[in-house]
Amino acid sequence: MDEVEKEIRRSFVVQGDWCEKLASPFTALVCRTFAEQLDKSTSFGKSVLEWPGKPDALNDALMLRIAGVFHALAKRGTYPNLTSLYPPNPLPSKEQLWSVLSEVIAEEERELAQWLQWAPQTNEVARSMALNAGLMTLGLETQLPLSLLEVGSSAGLNLFPDRFHYQYDGKSYGNLDSKVVLQPAWQGRLPPSFNYEVIGRRGVDLNPLDVSNPQDQERLRSYVWPDQADRQARVSAAIQIAAADPPLLDKGDAAAWVENNVQPKGGQVSV
């Protein structure tokens, strides 16, 4: 085993440890199973274990790319044996899991190769919990409509903070009819209750996803760990909201985009 392969296997183990710490035992099992069992006997295994970049989560997030594609295949139901191992079903053994994963690897060469080229994009809408508190404060202080500009927007789900329901320390804010309900562990003084107006939504990403495209919707759902049902429900509800009114997303470099788009405008606040 060469040093490249050793580094890749180590990165899978580390990712598995983090998944365990972040309350995703199933994804942890997937990571550890690949770390132990994958070999170069298939084109997929060879591509993974000879990965030319940096495999860790801070760079290419190679294991999370793999976890995403198998989650997608499990959700499709194309392979019933695979679907039966995924949550909410009981946690399988490594042997059970690898037996099915290896069968899928043998059948899905093209699909697996495609997903390896895509960086994971979870687009976690829980980030709007803090964003909304700041926007309510800003809206109240300025009494101006807001134009939202986001760097690294993925599919732009966090460009809709005004359409989510928030509960800060038991008090409700935002759109109380929304299917996206965010309940942060709030500490300190509560934010002001203010219904700010959003008149613009625009983002930039190196690889923006089209939230109205079923394939991109699948990717967004698949990068969310399968045993975290609350996050699964949250992203699905946010996709429905965004797909009904897709935001304007640019493909490009953040630095140049910010320079061109973030500037004072009369009668509104850009944030």
C-alpha positions in Angstrom: 0.0 0.0 0.0 1.5 3.3 -1.1 1.4 6.6 0.9 -1.4 8.0 -1.2 -3.7 5.1 -0.5 -2.7 5.2 3.2 -3.6 8.9 3.4 -7.0 8.3 1.7 -7.9 5.4 4.1 -6.8 7.6 7.1 -9.0 10.4 5.9 -12.0 8.0 5.7 -11.4 6.9 9.3 -11.1 10.5 10.5 -14.4 11.4 8.7 -16.0 8.4 10.3 -14.9 9.6 13.8 -16.4 13.0 13.1 -19.7 11.5 11.9 -19.9 9.6 15.1 -19.2 12.7 17.2 -21.9 14.6 15.2 -24.6 12.0 15.8 -24.5 10.1 12.5 -23.5 6.5 13.4 -24.7 5.2 10.0 -22.5 7.6 8.0 -19.7 6.7 10.4 -20.2 3.1 9.6 -20.1 3.8 5.8 -16.8 5.7 6.2 -15.1 3.0 8.2 -16.4 0.2 5.9 -14.9 1.9 2.9 -11.7 2.6 4.8 -11.3 -1.1 5.5 -12.8 -2.9 2.5 -12.4 -0.8 -0.7 -9.7 -2.1 -3.0 -8.5 -1.4 -6.6 -10.2 -4.3 -8.2 -12.8 -2.0 -9.7 -12.5 1.3 -11.7 -14.3 3.0 -8.8 -11.9 1.6 -6.2 -8.9 2.6 -8.3 -10.2 6.1 -8.9 -10.8 6.6 -5.1 -7.6 5.0 -3.8 -5.5 6.9 -6.4 -7.3 10.2 -5.8 -4.9 13.0 -7.1 -6.1 15.7 -4.7 -6.4 16.1 -1.0 -9.0 13.7 0.3 -9.7 15.2 3.7 -12.9 17.0 4.7 -11.3 20.5 4.5 -10.3 20.0 0.9 -11.9 17.5 -1.5 -14.1 15.8 1.1 -13.7 12.5 -0.9 -15.5 10.3 1.6 -18.5 12.6 1.7 -18.7 12.5 -2.1 -18.9 8.7 -1.8 -21.4 8.8 1.0 -23.6 11.2 -1.0 -23.9 9.0 -4.1 -24.7 5.8 -2.1 -27.3 7.7 -0.1 -28.8 8.9 -3.4 -29.0 5.4 -4.8 -30.5 4.2 -1.6 -33.2 6.9 -1.7 -34.0 6.1 -5.3 -34.9 2.5 -4.4 -33.1 1.1 -7.4 -31.3 -1.4 -5.2 -33.8 -2.7 -2.6 -31.1 -4.5 -0.7 -29.2 -1.1 -0.3 -32.3 0.8 0.7 -33.1 -1.8 3.3 -29.8 -1.1 5.1 -30.3 2.7 5.3 -32.1 4.5 8.1 -34.6 4.3 9.5 -33.8 0.6 9.4 -31.5 -0.9 12.1 -27.8 -0.3 11.8 -26.3 -3.2 9.8 -23.0 -4.9 10.4 -19.9 -3.9 8.3 -20.1 -7.3 6.6 -23.8 -6.8 5.6 -23.1 -3.3 4.4 -20.0 -4.1 2.4 -21.7 -7.1 0.7 -24.4 -4.8 -0.7 -22.1 -1.8 -1.4 -19.7 -4.0 -3.4 -22.7 -5.2 -5.5 -23.7 -1.6 -6.3 -20.1 -0.7 -7.1 -20.0 -3.4 -9.7 -23.2 -2.1 -11.4 -23.0 1.7 -11.2 -19.6 2.5 -12.6 -20.8 5.6 -14.6 -22.9 7.0 -11.8 -20.2 6.6 -9.2 -17.6 8.2 -11.4 -19.9 11.2 -12.0 -20.5 11.9 -8.3 -16.8 11.7 -7.5 -16.4 14.9 -9.6 -19.0 16.8 -7.5 -18.0 18.5 -4.3 -20.6 18.0 -1.5 -23.1 20.8 -1.0 -25.3 20.5 2.0 -26.6 24.0 2.0 -27.6 23.8 5.7 -30.6 26.1 6.3 -30.0 26.0 10.1 -27.5 28.8 9.4 -30.4 31.1 8.9 -31.1 30.9 12.6 -28.4 33.4 13.4 -28.8 35.3 10.1 -32.5 36.0 10.7 -31.8 37.5 14.1 -29.3 39.9 12.6 -31.6 40.8 9.7 -34.5 41.6 12.1 -32.2 43.9 14.0 -30.8 45.6 10.8 -34.3 46.0 9.4 -35.6 47.6 12.5 -32.7 50.0 12.8 -32.7 51.1 9.1 -36.4 50.8 8.3 -35.2 49.9 4.8 -35.9 46.9 2.6 -33.1 44.4 2.3 -31.3 42.9 -0.6 -29.6 39.6 0.3 -26.3 38.7 -1.4 -24.6 35.4 -0.5 -21.1 34.1 -1.2 -20.9 30.3 -1.6 -24.6 30.0 -2.0 -24.9 26.5 -3.4 -28.6 26.3 -4.3 -29.4 29.5 -2.4 -31.6 28.0 0.3 -30.3 30.5 2.9 -31.5 33.4 0.7 -35.0 32.8 2.1 -34.6 33.5 5.8 -37.8 35.6 5.8 -39.8 32.6 4.8 -38.8 30.4 7.7 -40.4 30.0 11.1 -38.1 30.6 14.1 -38.5 29.9 17.8 -36.0 31.7 19.9 -36.2 30.7 23.5 -39.9 29.6 23.0 -40.9 32.8 21.2 -42.0 32.6 17.6 -40.7 34.8 14.8 -40.9 35.0 11.0 -43.4 33.1 8.9 -45.4 31.0 11.4 -47.0 29.0 8.6 -43.6 27.8 7.2 -42.7 24.2 7.0 -39.1 25.1 7.9 -39.1 25.5 11.6 -35.7 26.5 13.2 -35.2 26.2 17.0 -31.8 27.4 18.1 -30.5 27.0 21.6 -30.7 30.8 22.2 -28.7 32.5 25.0 -28.8 36.2 26.0 -31.2 38.9 25.0 -33.8 38.0 22.4 -33.7 39.7 19.0 -36.3 42.3 18.1 -39.5 41.0 16.5 -39.5 42.7 13.1 -40.9 41.6 9.7 -38.2 42.9 7.4 -38.8 43.1 3.6 -36.5 41.3 1.2 -36.5 42.9 -2.3 -33.5 41.0 -3.8 -31.9 37.6 -3.5 -28.7 36.8 -5.3 -25.8 34.5 -4.7 -22.5 33.3 -6.2 -20.9 29.8 -6.2 -18.2 28.0 -8.0 -20.8 25.4 -8.9 -24.3 26.7 -8.2 -27.1 24.2 -8.0 -30.5 24.8 -9.7 -33.0 24.3 -6.9 -35.8 23.7 -9.5 -33.8 20.9 -11.1 -34.8 17.4 -9.7 -31.2 16.1 -10.1 -29.9 19.0 -8.1 -32.6 18.6 -5.5 -31.5 14.9 -5.2 -27.9 16.0 -4.6 -28.9 18.5 -1.9 -30.9 15.8 0.0 -28.2 13.1 -0.5 -25.4 15.1 1.1 -27.5 15.3 4.3 -26.6 12.3 6.5 -29.4 9.7 6.3 -29.8 9.1 10.0 -30.5 12.8 10.8 -34.2 12.9 10.1 -34.7 16.5 11.3 -32.1 17.8 8.8 -33.6 15.7 6.0 -37.0 17.2 6.7 -35.6 20.7 7.0 -33.7 20.6 3.7 -36.7 19.1 1.8 -39.0 21.8 3.1 -36.5 24.6 2.2 -36.1 23.1 -1.3 -39.9 23.4 -1.8 -39.8 27.1 -0.7 -36.8 28.0 -2.9 -38.0 26.0 -6.0 -41.3 28.0 -6.0 -39.2 31.2 -6.5 -35.7 30.3 -7.6 -33.1 32.9 -6.6 -30.6 34.4 -9.0 -27.3 32.5 -8.7 -24.1 33.4 -10.6 -21.3 31.0 -11.3 -18.0 32.6 -10.5 -15.2 33.7 -8.1 -16.4 35.3 -4.9 -13.8 38.1 -4.8 -14.7 39.5 -8.2 -18.4 39.0 -7.6 -18.4 40.9 -4.3 -16.5 43.8 -5.8 -19.1 44.0 -8.6 -22.2 43.5 -6.5 -21.7 44.7 -2.9 -22.0 48.5 -3.0 -24.3 51.1 -1.5 -27.6 51.6 -3.2 -30.1 54.3 -2.6 -33.2 53.3 -0.6 -32.2 49.7 0.4 -29.6 47.8 2.4 -27.5 45.1 0.8 -26.3 42.4 3.2 
